[in-house]
Amino acid sequence: MGKKVVVIGGGPAGIIAAGKAAELGNDVTLLEKNDKLGKKILISGKGRCNITNNIDIEGLIENIPGNGNFLYSAFYTFSNTDLIDFLHKYGLETKVERGGRIFPVSDRAKDVVDTLAKYLKDNKVNIQLNSQVTEILAKNGAVTGVLLKNGRKFECDSVVLSTGGASYPGTGSTGDGYKIARKLGHEIIKLRPSLVPLVVTEKWIGELQGLSLKNVEATLINEKGKKLYQDFGEMLFTHYGVSGPIILSSSRHILDYDFKGVTLVIDLKPALAEEKLDERIQRDFEKFSRKQFKNSLDELLPQKLIPVIIRLSDISPDKFVNQITKEERRNLVKVLKNFKLTIDGARPIEEAIVTAGGISTNEINPSTMESKLVKGLYLAGEVIDVDAYTGGFNLTIAFSTGYLAGMNC
C-alpha cells in the first residue's frame, strides 16, 4: 500500500506531482484553492500556453538566470522532450514556433489543462477545489498533515507544496506558499518581479499609450555604457512606460540593477543602416518637398509617434521640408535609430509574469525536491527561488520539479 500524499496547488507543478505520485500507487489528494485547476496555465502565452522550449538541457539552464544549476536533476529526470512525449501520449498535439517555443497545435491553453486533468483522472487523484491550505502540520521534523482555512485537517505522510509565486494574484498566486514554508523554518529569498513591464521617467510617454511597434530592436545600457541585453521583436507603450514581449524578456536582465540607472535604446528602423535610412528619408522629403515637416513623416512612422519624434529631432514642425538642412536630417536619422528612454523602475510584482525569489534552494535536495529541514515535505514550481526568461522555460521548471517531487514523495 502506498503513502498518503497531499499536493497543495493545482498549477502545472502540482498537477504533474499529484498525477505521478498516484501513478506510483500512492493515495493522492490535490488541494486547490480556486474553483478550477490550472488558472495560470489558462492565461499563459496570451491564452495559447507556451508549454516548453525545444532547446537542449544546457540551453534550458542558460535561460534560467535564477538558480538554473539547481535544476539539472529535475531536467534529466523529466526533460522538455519527456514532457512533450507525455502530452502527445495523452492526445495533445504540439507545434514549434519562433525561438523553439512549443505551443498546442490548437492554440488553446485550455487543451493543455484538459490533458493534465485527464492524467489526474486516469490515476484516480482525489481533487478538492475551493480548498485553501493555511498550514502544513509537522511533528519531530516530519510532516503529519495539512490544515485548511475552513478548519478541516488532512493527515498524510508527505506533502508537495506547489502554490506558485506572488505574480498574477487573480490566478490564486498570492504568495501563500511562502508563509507556509516560513512557518516550517524555511528561508524565503526576497521576492522581486521578473518578466515585468518597465517604468520610464519621460513624461511624454503617456502620449504614446497603446501604441504597439513590431520589428524594432531594444537595447539596455547601464550607466557605464555597457550593453546589458538586446532583443528584436514587438513592444508596447503604456501610460507609465513600456511593455510587450521584448520588454518583458529584457526586464530580467536588469533585475539585479533594481531596474534603475539603465537606458533603453530603441532602434525604430533596425532593417536600415543609418546611411540607408537617410536615403529613405531623402526620398520622402523629395516627395513631400512642399509640405511642412509635421506632415512629411506619415509613410515612415505611426501617427502617434510623429509629434514625439519631431520634438526629439529639434526641427520646427512648421518648417517646410525643402528648407530642412542635411544636418537636421542626419539628426532625425539618429533619433530614429537611438530612441532613448530612461528606466526608473518596474511595475509591481502583481503585474509580473514570474516571481524571482522564494524558498531558498540551499534548503531543498535537488535530486528529490525534498526539504532538507522537514521530512516528507517536497517543494515544486515557482514557490522555489528559481526563475527564467520568457520562451516556455518557467513552465518547464514547474513541470520538471513537479514530476521529480511526485516521483519521490
C-alpha positions as CSV (number, residue, x, y, z in Angstrom):
1,M,0.0,0.0,0.0
2,G,1.3,3.4,-1.0
3,K,1.6,6.5,1.1
4,K,-0.9,9.2,1.8
5,V,0.2,12.2,-0.2
6,V,-1.3,15.8,-0.2
7,V,-0.4,18.1,-3.0
8,I,-1.1,21.8,-2.4
9,G,-1.8,23.9,-5.5
10,G,-3.3,22.8,-8.8
11,G,-1.0,24.5,-11.2
12,P,1.5,22.8,-13.6
13,A,3.8,21.6,-10.8
14,G,1.1,20.4,-8.5
15,I,-0.9,18.6,-11.2
16,I,2.1,16.7,-12.5
17,A,3.3,15.9,-9.0
18,A,-0.1,14.6,-8.0
19,G,-0.5,12.5,-11.2
20,K,3.0,11.0,-10.9
21,A,2.6,10.2,-7.1
22,A,-0.7,8.5,-7.8
23,E,0.7,6.6,-10.8
24,L,3.2,5.1,-8.4
25,G,0.5,3.7,-6.3
26,N,0.1,6.4,-3.6
27,D,-3.2,7.7,-2.2
28,V,-3.1,11.3,-3.5
29,T,-5.3,14.3,-2.7
30,L,-4.8,17.5,-4.7
31,L,-6.0,20.6,-2.8
32,E,-6.6,23.8,-4.9
33,K,-8.0,27.0,-3.5
34,N,-9.6,28.1,-6.8
35,D,-12.8,26.7,-8.3
36,K,-10.8,25.2,-11.1
37,L,-7.3,23.8,-11.9
38,G,-4.6,25.5,-13.9
39,K,-5.8,29.0,-13.8
40,K,-2.4,30.5,-14.6
41,I,-1.9,28.0,-17.4
42,L,-5.1,29.3,-19.0
43,I,-3.7,32.8,-19.3
44,S,-0.1,31.9,-20.1
45,G,1.2,32.7,-23.6
46,K,-1.8,35.1,-24.2
47,G,-4.2,32.2,-23.7
48,R,-2.2,29.9,-26.0
49,C,0.2,28.4,-23.4
50,N,3.8,28.3,-24.3
51,I,4.3,24.8,-22.8
52,T,8.1,24.5,-23.1
53,N,11.0,25.1,-25.5
54,N,12.7,22.5,-27.7
55,I,16.3,23.6,-26.7
56,D,18.7,21.0,-25.2
57,I,19.1,20.8,-21.4
58,E,22.3,23.0,-21.3
59,G,20.2,25.6,-23.3
60,L,17.4,25.3,-20.7
61,I,19.8,26.0,-17.9
62,E,21.3,29.0,-19.7
63,N,17.8,30.5,-20.0
64,I,17.3,30.3,-16.2
65,P,19.3,33.1,-14.6
66,G,17.6,32.4,-11.2
67,N,19.5,29.3,-9.9
68,G,19.4,27.3,-13.1
69,N,22.1,24.9,-11.9
70,F,19.8,23.7,-9.1
71,L,17.6,22.1,-11.8
72,Y,19.9,19.6,-13.5
73,S,18.5,16.6,-11.7
74,A,14.9,17.7,-12.4
75,F,15.6,18.2,-16.1
76,Y,17.5,15.0,-16.5
77,T,14.7,13.1,-14.7
78,F,11.8,14.8,-16.7
79,S,13.1,16.8,-19.6
80,N,11.3,19.1,-22.1
81,T,11.2,16.2,-24.5
82,D,9.8,13.9,-21.9
83,L,7.1,16.5,-21.2
84,I,6.2,16.7,-24.9
85,D,6.1,12.9,-25.2
86,F,3.9,12.7,-22.2
87,L,1.4,15.3,-23.6
88,H,1.4,13.5,-27.0
89,K,0.7,10.2,-25.3
90,Y,-2.4,11.9,-23.7
91,G,-3.5,13.2,-27.1
92,L,-2.3,16.8,-27.1
93,E,-0.6,17.7,-30.4
94,T,2.1,20.4,-30.2
95,K,4.0,22.6,-32.7
96,V,7.3,24.6,-32.6
97,E,7.3,28.3,-33.2
98,R,10.0,31.1,-33.3
99,G,12.8,30.6,-30.8
100,G,11.9,27.0,-30.2
101,R,8.7,27.9,-28.3
102,I,6.3,25.0,-28.1
103,F,2.5,25.5,-28.2
104,P,-0.5,23.2,-28.5
105,V,-1.5,22.9,-32.2
106,S,-5.0,24.2,-31.3
107,D,-3.5,27.4,-29.8
108,R,-5.7,26.8,-26.8
109,A,-4.3,26.8,-23.3
110,K,-7.5,25.1,-22.1
111,D,-6.5,22.0,-24.1
112,V,-3.3,21.7,-22.0
113,V,-5.3,21.9,-18.8
114,D,-7.8,19.4,-20.1
115,T,-5.0,17.0,-20.9
116,L,-3.4,17.3,-17.5
117,A,-6.9,16.8,-15.9
118,K,-7.2,13.6,-17.8
119,Y,-3.9,12.4,-16.4
120,L,-5.2,13.1,-12.8
121,K,-8.5,11.3,-13.6
122,D,-6.8,8.3,-15.1
123,N,-4.7,7.9,-11.9
124,K,-7.6,8.5,-9.6
125,V,-6.3,11.6,-7.9
126,N,-8.8,13.0,-5.3
127,I,-9.2,16.6,-6.4
128,Q,-10.6,19.0,-3.8
129,L,-11.4,22.5,-5.3
130,N,-12.1,25.6,-3.2
131,S,-9.7,24.2,-0.6
132,Q,-7.2,26.7,0.8
133,V,-4.4,25.3,2.9
134,T,-3.2,27.7,5.7
135,E,-0.6,25.4,7.4
136,I,1.4,22.2,6.9
137,L,1.5,20.3,10.2
138,A,4.7,18.7,11.3
139,K,6.0,16.8,14.4
140,N,9.5,15.9,15.3
141,G,10.8,17.3,12.0
142,A,8.4,15.3,9.8
143,V,5.1,16.1,8.0
144,T,1.9,14.8,9.7
145,G,-0.8,16.6,7.7
146,V,-2.3,19.9,6.5
147,L,-4.8,22.4,7.9
148,L,-7.4,24.1,5.7
149,K,-8.8,27.6,6.1
150,N,-12.2,26.1,7.0
151,G,-10.5,24.2,9.9
152,R,-10.5,20.8,8.2
153,K,-7.4,18.6,8.6
154,F,-5.9,16.1,6.2
155,E,-3.5,13.6,7.7
156,C,-0.7,12.4,5.4
157,D,2.8,11.0,5.1
158,S,4.1,13.6,2.7
159,V,3.2,17.0,1.2
160,V,4.1,18.6,-2.1
161,L,4.0,22.4,-1.8
162,S,3.4,23.9,-5.2
163,T,1.4,27.1,-4.7
164,G,3.1,29.3,-7.3
165,G,4.6,32.7,-6.8
166,A,3.2,36.1,-6.0
167,S,2.6,37.3,-9.5
168,Y,-0.9,37.4,-11.1
169,P,-2.7,37.1,-7.8
170,G,-6.0,36.8,-9.7
171,T,-5.0,33.3,-10.6
172,G,-4.5,32.4,-7.0
173,S,-0.8,33.0,-6.8
174,T,-0.9,35.2,-3.7
175,G,2.3,34.1,-2.0
176,D,0.6,31.6,0.4
177,G,3.3,29.0,0.0
178,Y,6.0,31.4,1.3
179,K,4.1,31.9,4.6
180,I,3.5,28.2,5.0
181,A,7.2,27.4,4.3
182,R,8.5,30.1,6.5
183,K,6.4,28.8,9.4
184,L,8.3,25.5,9.0
185,G,11.6,27.3,9.2
186,H,12.4,27.7,5.5
187,E,14.3,30.8,4.4
188,I,12.5,32.9,1.8
189,I,14.8,34.8,-0.6
190,K,13.4,38.3,-1.2
191,L,10.6,38.3,-3.7
192,R,11.0,40.5,-6.8
193,P,9.1,41.0,-10.0
194,S,10.5,39.3,-13.1
195,L,9.4,39.4,-16.7
196,V,7.6,42.7,-15.9
197,P,6.6,45.9,-17.7
198,L,9.1,48.8,-17.1
199,V,8.5,52.4,-15.9
200,V,10.3,55.3,-17.5
201,T,11.0,58.9,-16.4
202,E,10.0,60.7,-19.6
203,K,6.7,62.4,-19.0
204,W,5.6,62.4,-22.7
205,I,5.4,58.6,-22.7
206,G,1.7,58.9,-21.9
207,E,1.2,60.4,-25.4
208,L,2.2,57.0,-26.9
209,Q,-0.1,54.9,-24.7
210,G,-1.5,51.9,-26.6
211,L,1.0,52.2,-29.5
212,S,2.4,48.8,-30.4
213,L,5.6,48.6,-32.5
214,K,6.7,45.5,-34.4
215,N,10.2,44.6,-35.7
216,V,12.1,47.0,-33.5
217,E,15.3,46.5,-31.7
218,A,15.6,47.2,-28.0
219,T,19.0,47.6,-26.2
220,L,19.6,48.1,-22.5
221,I,22.7,50.1,-21.5
222,N,23.9,50.7,-18.0
223,E,25.4,54.0,-16.6
224,K,28.9,52.9,-17.7
225,G,27.7,52.4,-21.3
226,K,27.8,48.6,-21.1
227,K,25.3,46.7,-23.2
228,L,23.2,44.5,-20.9
229,Y,20.8,43.0,-23.3
230,Q,19.5,43.3,-26.9
231,D,16.4,41.9,-28.4
232,F,14.3,42.2,-31.6
233,G,10.5,42.0,-31.9
234,E,7.4,43.6,-30.6
235,M,6.9,46.1,-27.8
236,L,4.1,48.3,-26.5
237,F,3.9,51.8,-25.0
238,T,1.9,52.3,-21.8
239,H,0.8,55.3,-19.7
240,Y,3.8,54.6,-17.4
241,G,6.4,53.2,-19.7
242,V,6.9,50.1,-21.9
243,S,5.7,46.5,-22.1
244,G,5.3,43.8,-24.7
245,P,7.4,40.6,-25.4
246,I,10.9,42.1,-25.9
247,I,10.5,44.4,-22.9
248,L,9.3,41.6,-20.6
249,S,12.3,39.5,-21.7
250,S,14.7,42.4,-21.2
251,S,13.4,43.2,-17.7
252,R,15.1,40.0,-16.2
253,H,18.5,41.3,-17.3
254,I,18.2,44.5,-15.2
255,L,16.5,42.9,-12.1
256,D,19.9,43.0,-10.3
257,Y,20.2,46.7,-11.1
258,D,16.9,47.1,-9.3
259,F,15.5,48.5,-12.6
260,K,17.4,51.8,-12.0
261,G,20.2,53.7,-13.8
262,V,19.5,51.9,-17.1
263,T,18.8,53.4,-20.5
264,L,16.5,51.7,-23.1
265,V,17.6,52.5,-26.6
266,I,15.1,51.6,-29.3
267,D,16.1,51.3,-33.0
268,L,12.8,52.1,-34.7
269,K,14.2,51.0,-38.1
270,P,16.7,48.2,-37.4
271,A,16.4,46.8,-41.0
272,L,18.1,50.0,-42.3
273,A,21.6,51.2,-41.6
274,E,21.9,55.0,-40.9
275,E,23.0,55.7,-44.5
276,K,20.1,53.7,-46.0
277,L,17.6,55.3,-43.6
278,D,19.0,58.8,-44.6
279,E,18.4,57.8,-48.3
280,R,14.9,56.7,-47.5
281,I,14.1,60.0,-45.7
282,Q,15.6,62.0,-48.6
283,R,13.2,60.2,-51.0
284,D,10.3,61.0,-48.7
285,F,11.4,64.6,-48.4
286,E,11.6,64.9,-52.2
287,K,8.1,63.6,-52.5
288,F,6.7,65.9,-49.8
289,S,9.1,68.9,-50.5
290,R,6.3,71.5,-50.4
291,K,4.8,70.1,-47.1
292,Q,5.6,71.2,-43.6
293,F,7.9,68.8,-41.6
294,K,5.0,67.7,-39.4
295,N,3.1,66.4,-42.4
296,S,6.0,64.6,-44.1
297,L,6.5,61.5,-41.8
298,D,3.2,59.7,-42.4
299,E,4.8,57.0,-44.6
300,L,7.7,56.5,-42.2
301,L,6.1,56.3,-38.8
302,P,2.9,55.5,-37.0
303,Q,0.8,58.6,-36.5
304,K,1.1,58.6,-32.7
305,L,4.8,58.6,-32.8
306,I,5.3,61.6,-35.1
307,P,4.8,64.5,-32.7
308,V,7.3,62.9,-30.2
309,I,9.9,62.3,-32.9
310,I,9.5,65.8,-34.2
311,R,10.2,67.2,-30.7
312,L,13.2,65.0,-30.2
313,S,14.7,65.9,-33.6
314,D,14.7,69.7,-32.7
315,I,13.3,70.5,-36.2
316,S,10.5,73.0,-36.2
317,P,7.2,71.2,-37.0
318,D,6.1,74.1,-39.3
319,K,9.4,74.2,-41.3
320,F,8.9,73.3,-44.9
321,V,10.6,70.1,-45.9
322,N,12.7,71.7,-48.7
323,Q,14.2,74.0,-46.1
324,I,15.5,71.2,-43.8
325,T,19.3,71.1,-43.7
326,K,21.4,68.0,-44.2
327,E,22.5,68.3,-40.5
328,E,18.9,68.4,-39.3
329,R,18.0,65.4,-41.4
330,R,21.0,63.4,-40.1
331,N,19.9,64.3,-36.6
332,L,16.4,62.9,-37.4
333,V,18.1,59.6,-38.5
334,K,19.9,59.5,-35.2
335,V,16.7,59.9,-33.2
336,L,15.0,57.1,-35.2
337,K,18.0,54.8,-34.7
338,N,18.5,55.8,-31.0
339,F,15.1,56.5,-29.5
340,K,16.1,56.7,-25.8
341,L,14.0,56.1,-22.6
342,T,15.3,56.2,-19.0
343,I,14.2,53.2,-17.0
344,D,13.2,54.2,-13.5
345,G,11.6,51.0,-12.0
346,A,9.3,48.2,-12.8
347,R,5.6,47.6,-12.3
348,P,4.6,45.8,-9.0
349,I,5.1,42.0,-8.6
350,E,1.3,41.5,-9.1
351,E,1.8,42.6,-12.7
352,A,4.9,40.4,-13.3
353,I,4.7,37.1,-15.2
354,V,7.1,35.5,-12.8
355,T,8.3,35.9,-9.2
356,A,12.1,35.9,-8.7
357,G,13.0,34.8,-5.2
358,G,11.2,32.3,-3.0
359,I,12.1,29.3,-0.9
360,S,15.9,29.0,-0.8
361,T,17.3,26.3,-3.0
362,N,20.0,25.6,-0.3
363,E,17.3,24.0,1.8
364,I,16.0,21.7,-0.9
365,N,17.5,18.4,-2.1
366,P,17.9,18.9,-5.9
367,S,17.7,15.1,-6.6
368,T,14.3,14.6,-4.9
369,M,12.9,18.1,-4.2
370,E,12.5,17.1,-0.6
371,S,13.0,19.8,2.1
372,K,16.3,19.4,4.0
373,L,14.5,20.8,7.1
374,V,11.2,18.8,7.2
375,K,11.0,15.1,6.3
376,G,8.2,14.4,3.9
377,L,7.9,18.0,2.6
378,Y,8.5,18.4,-1.1
379,L,8.7,21.7,-3.0
380,A,8.0,22.4,-6.6
381,G,7.5,25.1,-9.2
382,E,7.5,28.9,-8.8
383,V,7.4,28.8,-4.9
384,I,11.1,27.9,-5.1
385,D,13.8,30.5,-5.7
386,V,14.2,29.8,-9.5
387,D,13.1,31.9,-12.4
388,A,13.7,32.0,-16.2
389,Y,13.4,34.2,-19.2
390,T,10.3,34.0,-21.5
391,G,10.1,31.2,-24.0
392,G,8.4,28.3,-22.1
393,F,11.2,28.0,-19.6
394,N,9.2,28.8,-16.5
395,L,6.6,26.3,-17.2
396,T,9.3,23.7,-18.0
397,I,10.7,24.3,-14.4
398,A,7.2,23.8,-13.0
399,F,6.6,20.5,-14.8
400,S,10.1,19.1,-14.2
401,T,10.3,19.9,-10.5
402,G,6.7,18.8,-10.0
403,Y,7.4,15.4,-11.7
404,L,10.6,14.9,-9.5
405,A,8.6,15.8,-6.3
406,G,5.8,13.4,-7.3
407,M,8.2,10.6,-8.1
408,N,9.9,10.8,-4.7
409,C,7.1,11.8,-2.3
